[in-house]
Every structure is written in C-alpha cells, then in structure tokens.
Amino acid sequence: MVSLPWFILIAFAFQTNLLLVTSLPQLKAGCTFNLDTSSPSNPPHLIDANNNIILPEMVGSSRVITLNTDDKVAVGCLGTGNYIQTTGVQLTPATCLSTSKLLLVDGREMSYSQLGCLKQNKEILLENGTCANGLGTVIRIGWQAGPEFIPLYDTCHDKVAAANYFSTSFIHGKSAAADDSANERPSFSQGGYYPGIDVDNAYSQSQQTQTIAGIVGSTSLAGQYVVAGSQIFLSRGHMAPDGDFIDAASQDATYYFLNTAPQWQNFNGANWNVLENAIRNLAISRDVKLTIYTGTFDILTLADINGVQQKIYLEFDANNNGLIPVPKYYWKLIHDPVANTATAVLGINNPHIGQVLPTDVICPDVCSQVPWVTWDLTDIYKGYTFCCTSAELFKAINFAPDLGDLPLFV
C-alpha cells in the first residue's frame, strides 16, 4: 500500500467529512497564480503530494503556477518562527478550487496573494553521510516541512581541509526561464561551519593578496597574481549556481561557503558563466530535468620568488596547514537521467598558467563531439576548457559520480 503524506491524509479526512469539494469538476485547471501580479511579498511554498516544491512556468511573459481543480497541496511558510500571516500556522493542507482560490483545511477560501509568509522561507542544513571517499561530509540544504525534509541541493564538504569537492543540484527545464531574476543577492554564510575561520575576510582581495604573498615570499609578486582594479582576483565561485534555482528563497539558499570554492573572476565571469547559461538554455529548449554535479579538483600552484611551484590556499591553521585550497580545475557533469546521457566539462582555474600542457588535460577531450560547447575553449584568460565522457571523468577524479560509460549528452 502506498502511504500518503500526512497533510494529504488530513485534507482527505476533513473534506470527506464536510463534503466541501465532492461536486467540483475533475482534472481542469482551476488555480492560476501569476507571480508577477499577485504574489505576496513573502510567498509561501506550495508542496505537492510527492513532497516537491511546485515551481512556476512561463506563460507568455508571466511566471505562473497552475494547479488542477481538486489538486491537494500544502501551503508552507518554512523556517524557525515563520508562519502564514492570515492563519498563524506554518504549514496547512489546501485544495485548489475552480475559482483560483485554495480551500484551506480549516474551511477558509483564500487567494494566493492572501497567503504571504511573515518572512521569506528559510532552508536548513542536514548532514547525511560521507562523500569523496570518506574525506567529505554530505550536507543537504533544503526545507523542513513538518516531519518531511525536502532537499534542494547537496554539497560535499571536507571539515578538516575546509574544502568543498562538489555539489549536486537540478535544472528544471519547464521552470528555468521562470526564475525570480529580480532577487537581490544576499551575503555568503558559513552556516555554522569553518570553525575559527573568517571566510569572508579570507576572500577579500587585500587578505588573499597578503596570504599569497606569504606563500610565494614576495608582496610584489603576489600583486602580479592578484591584480588590483582588474578581474584577476579570487572570487567566491558558486558550485550549484543561484541562476539554476527558481524562487528567491531557493536562490538565496545557494549562498553558503559550503557551496563555493576560490575561482579566478576572469574565469568565473567568462567561460564558466557561458557554460552555466548554455546548460540552462538546453534544459529550457529541450524541456528536460537535468542533474548537475559541479566540483573542483587538485590544487592550483603558482611560482614563488625562486620559481618553485607552491600550492595556493586562502587560509592556514595554527600548525601552518593550508585551508580553503584554490582548485586547479572546476568541472561540471551534466546528466540527463531520462535519456541516460552525460557530458563532463572541465575548466582550468589559472590565468597565470602560461601554456596548457597535454598533461593538464586530465581526460580525453571530446568537446568536438559536443555541438553546444561553442565558446573559445583555448582562451586561458577566460578559462581553458575541455570535455570528457562520464566514465573518463571518474577515471581522472575518483570522487566524481560513477555513472558508468554513458553516451555523451549532446
């Protein structure tokens, strides 16, 4: 027997007893919520019977959530101290009526605009096992809806090295174009991790220049690596990017240092940004849901004053162990689980590399077989890019997902 979520059971019991919706037509669009014209200032999450957040889609030029008459949802204002302002409760079952209103379990009918939250939905962080061959801890970022946890994305964090290996997220092709593009970016949060480290300060250009100067033995040389007034500095590089998420609360939930690694801004704002946009556009145009793994690999080295290559970190502990390593590579593995195809795209995170050697390309490059990879792949300043199969990525990076030898996502 299939067990239904608790809020659906409550809704069924209430509505059966009061005979409130038995005469309504079935499977017809009954609720249309235009988020551009009728959204409250702090919109709730609408949660379906499978414990998924219902996402908007583009209808013409508007962001719209559509439900069928009799669809049952939970209306949630999630996070500590949050609640639906008109009801005073955090989570309530509701049914879509043919009038574009929701029938709440207490018998009240309300429009979407009447269901605003006290504040924006707030995610929680849960640890859930290990990753990266035991080096990392899986940290799940998502929503606590009553007894249910609704995942948003996962990240693999090394508490000892203060490093992040990869994040796992999704792009919903049906909804990716309906994102809240007006949302303002929040500050990054440590989320209770990185004990004893001021991560925000470590990323500041003045501090990263000072830290690199200590590694390479020269302030003037460090000034050649982190160039004031330019794009050549280490930014807080998103792994699961905010642009892949739809509503403001979900976008804001990506702003954890657990979901970042140091990335040269000239790479972050150029080829890496082009890659992220290309994947979103593919998901939209093909109307597919993609699983995206985004990670880092190896540690960047720069020459010191004696020409010796030194590993670069943004922080050191009391025993002079490097923390927050600057990765040499960023990678994405794009997986279409329905077609069971996958393509890995890697970029070299080093504008100072001079030239890319064959040994720097750590898996056989198949970009020529991937027609949507169209940018200037060999531009070192923008981020030297190469592609490989999912199997070859796993051979090169043994903590990457092992999807098997899949055909390329083309």
N, C-alpha and C positions, 0 to 999 in steps of 0.2 A: 504493500500500500504506500502511495506517495503521501508524505506529510507536508501539509501546507504551512507557510509562515504563520506565526502567532497572530499577526494583525489581520490576515485574511480570515482566519477562523473566527475572530471576534466580529469582524464585519458581517460574515455569513450569519452568525447567530443572531446578531442584532436585527439585521434586515429581514431575516426569515420570520422572526417573532412579530415585527411591526408591519410586515407586508408593504414596505415602502416602495420597492422597486420592481415588483413582480410583473407589472404591466408595461414596463419600458421596452422599447424595441431593442433587438439584439444586434451586435456587431455593426453598428453605424457610428460614424464619427459624431460624438456628442460633445466633446470638450476641445476647444481650440484656444490655446493660451498664447497670445502674441507677446513675446518677451520684450519687444521694443516699445510696446504701447501700454501694456497692462501689468508689467512686472512690479511687485513691491520693491522697496529699496533694499531689503534683505530677503531675497527669495528663498523659499523652502526647497528642499529636495523632495521630489516625488519618486517613490520607491515602488517598483513593480513586484509581482508575486514571486519572481526569481531573485529578489533582493539585489536588483540592479537599479542604479540611478537612471531615471528616464531622461534622455537627452533631447534637446531641441533639434529640429531640422530646418533648413532654409525653405521657405515657401515664398516664391518671388524674391523680394529683397528683405523679408522679415524672418526673424528667428522665432520658430513656432513649436510648441509642444502640442501634440494631438493625441487624444485618447478616444477610444470607442465607448459608446454608451454601455454602462454596466461594468466597465473596467474597474478593477479594485486596486487601489494604491495605498501606500502610507504616506502621509504628509509629515515631513520631518524637519525640525529646526535643531540641528545636531551640535553637540559640544556642550561643555560644562556651563550651566547657567543659562542656556539658550531655551527658547520656547516660542510657540506661535502666539503672537501678541493678542489676537482676538479670542483665543481659547485658554491660554495659560498652560498648555501642555506641550511637551517636546515632540511627541510622536502620536499621530492619530490615524486610524483607518478611515478611508473615504472611498466613495463610489462616484464615478463620472455619470452625470445626468445629461439628458439630451439638450439641456439649456446652457451648456458650457459652464455649469457650476458643479461643485463637488459636494456630495451629501456626506457629511461627517458622521461618525458613529454615534454622536450624541443627538442626531436628528436635524442639525442645522445645515442649511444650504449656503455655501459661500463661493464667491468668485475667487480666482487665483490671486487677484490684487488684494483681497482681504486676508490672505494667509501669510503675510510678512512675518519674518522672524525678528526677535529682539535684536539679534546681531547676526553677522554672517556665519554660515555653517563652518564649524571648526573640526578639522581632522584629528585623529590620534595616531600614535606610533606604537606598534607592537613588534616585539622580537619573535622570530619564528624559525629557529634552527640555524644551521651554518651554511656557508657557501664558500666558493673559491678554495676548495679542497681543505676546508676547516680553518682557513685563515680569517674568514669574514663571518659576520653575523647577518642573517637576513632580517631586515627591518621593513615591516609592512606599514605603509602610510594609507590611511583610509578613514572610514566613517563608522562610528558606533551607533547603530540604530536599534535601540532597545537591547535585546540579547544578541543581536546579529552584528557581525563585523562585515563591512562592505569594502573590499580592497580597491584602492585607486592605482597605486604602483608600488613596486618593491625596490629596495636598494640593498646592495651587498657591501657592508662596512667593516673595515678592519680597525678594531678598537685600539690595538697596540700601535700600529703604524699611522693611525689617523688618516687612513687611505680609503678610497671608495673604488671598488672593482667594476661594478656595473649596476644599472637599473633596468627593471623590466616594466614596460608600460604598453598601452594600446592606442591605436589611432582608429577612431570610429568614422569610416568614410561617409556615412549618412549624416553625421553631425559636425564633422571637422570644419565645415565652412560656416557653421552657426556659432562660432566661439564668441565669447564676450571680449571683443577687440578693444573696448574702451576701458577695460580694467587697468588700474594703475598698479605697477609692480611694488610689492612690499619689500622690506629688508630681509636678508637671509637670516635664518635662525639656526642655532646649534642644536636645538631640540633636546637638550639635556645630555648631549654627547660632547666629545673633545674636552674632557676634564683638564683644567689647568691651562687651557689654550684660549687666547683671544683670537679666534679665527678671522674675524672681520679685520682686525688690525694686521694680522699676518698677510692678508691680501692687499692691504694698502700699498700704493706704489712706493711710498717712502720706505716702508718696512721691508717690502720684497727686495728693493734695491740694497738696503742695508744687509739683509740676510744673504743675498747672493754675493755681496762684497766680501763677507766673511768666508764664504765658500771658495771664491776664486782668488782671494788675497789682494784685492785691489778695488777701491771705490770707483776709480775712473773706468776700470774695465767693466764693473757692474753697470755703470752708466751707459756703456755701449750695448749691454744686453737688455736693460730696461730703459727705454729711451723716452725722456720727458717730452710731453707735448705730442706724442705720436700714438700709433696703435700698437706699438711693440711694448706691451706690458702683460702681466699675467692676470687674466680676469677670472671671475667665478663661473667656470664653464658648466652650464647645465648638462646633465646626462639625460634624464627624462625632461624634455623642454616644456616650458609653460605653454607654448604655442600648440602643443598636441592635445591640450585639455580644453574643455568647453566653457564651463561656468567659472565665475570669478573665484569661488571658494576652491575649486579644484586647481585652477591655475596658481593660486596663492600657496597651495599645499606643496608645490614643487620647490618652494624657496627654503629648502634646508641645505645646509652644507653637506649633509649626508648624500645629497643628490648632485654634488659638484666635484670638480677636480680643477686644478690650475690649468688654464688654457690660454695661449697667447691670443690677444684680442684680434690681431690681424688675421688669424685663422678662424677664430670664433665668429667674427663678423663677415667673413668671406666664404670660402668653400664649405665650411661646416654649416653655415646658415643656409647656403644654397642647397645642400644635401637635405637638411630638415624640411625645407619648403618643398623640395621635389617629392619627398616621401608623402607629405600631407596631400599634395596635389594628386598624386597617384591614387591614394586611398579615396579621395573625393571622386575623381573621374571614373574609377573602376567600381565604386560603391562597395568597398570591401573593408573588413575589420582586420587590421594588421597588428601583429605582436612585434614590438620593437625592443630589442636589447641594445643598450648603449653602454659602452665601457671604456676602460683605459688599460694600457699595458706598458710594462717596462718603465724605466725612469730616465728622464732626459738628462743628458750630460752636457756641460759647457767647459771650454778650456779655461784653466786658471792662468795666472801670470807666467807660469813655466810651461804652458802648452799642454799640461796634463788634464785629461778629461775628468771632471768631477760631477758626481750626482747632485742634482738640484732639489732642494726641499724649501718649504716656506717656513718651517719651524724646527726647533731642536729641543729635546728634553734635557733634564739636568745631567744626564750621562752622555750628552752630545750625540744621541741617536736621532737621525733625521725623521721628521714627521711631516705630514701633508706633502708627499712626493709630487713632483711635477712629472706627469706621464710623458713618455716619448710618443705614444700612439693614442689616438682616440679611435674607437670603432663602433659601428652600428651593424646589427644583424637584423635584417628585415624579413619577417616570416609571414607568409600568407597561409594560415593553417587549413583553409578550405582547399585551396589548390595544392597545398603542401609543397610550396616552393620557397626558396630563401636566397638572399644575396647579402654578403657582408661587404661593407665599405669601410676602408681604413684611411686615416689621415695622419701624417707625420706632424707632430706638435712641436715644431722647432724652426723658426725663421732664420736661425743662425747656423743651420747645418752646412751651408756652403754648397755641397752637392749630395745627391742621394745615390748611395751605392747599391749594387744588387743585393747585398746582404740586409739592407734596410727594408727591402720589400719582402716581408716575412712569410708570404704565401703567394702561390702563382697568381699573377694578375690577370683577371678575366673581365676587366672593365670594357674591353672591346666587344664583349658579348652582351652588354647591358645597355640597351639603347637610351634609357632615361638618364644615364650618367653622362652629362654633356658639357660640364664645365671644364675649365683649364686644369687638367689633372696634374700637370707637372710644375705648376707655379708654386715654388717653395714658400714665398711670402704669404700667399693665400691658403696654403696647406696642401702639400703634395699628397695626392690621393691615388689609391689603388683598390681593387676589388678582389674578392675570392669567394669560393663556394663555402657553404656552411661547414662541410667536412674539413676543408683546408684551414678554416679559421680555428676549429677545435684542435687541429694538429699543432697550430702555431701558438694558441693561447689555451692552455688546458683547463682553465676555469670558465671559458666561454660555454654557452649552451651546446650540448651534444645533440643536434637534431638529426644526425645521420647524413648520408650523402644525398642531399636533396637537389633536384633541378634548380636552376637559377630563377629567382624572381625577376622577370624581365617585362 
